[in-house]
């Protein structure tokens, strides 16, 4: 890692999750273990997203029919300004 990259990383504060992970995993994992950990984290965050989507579904009173209509509706808006 270059000195510039190290300065950039150290200048940014860690989140509470990052700090907890650093403390918990202050040792090397084998590649297979690291892969399993990544899958577990992906599953964890996917479950959170599903729970939030279900809350929105229930709050808005959506049905399977609503979902079918959404699938056939163009819902994205065009950008009016170039970035």
ABEGO torsion letter per residue (X at the ends): XBAAAAAAAAABBBBAAAAAAAAABABBBBAAAAAAAAAAAAAAAAAAAAAAAAAAAAAAGBBAAAAAAAAABBABBBBABBX
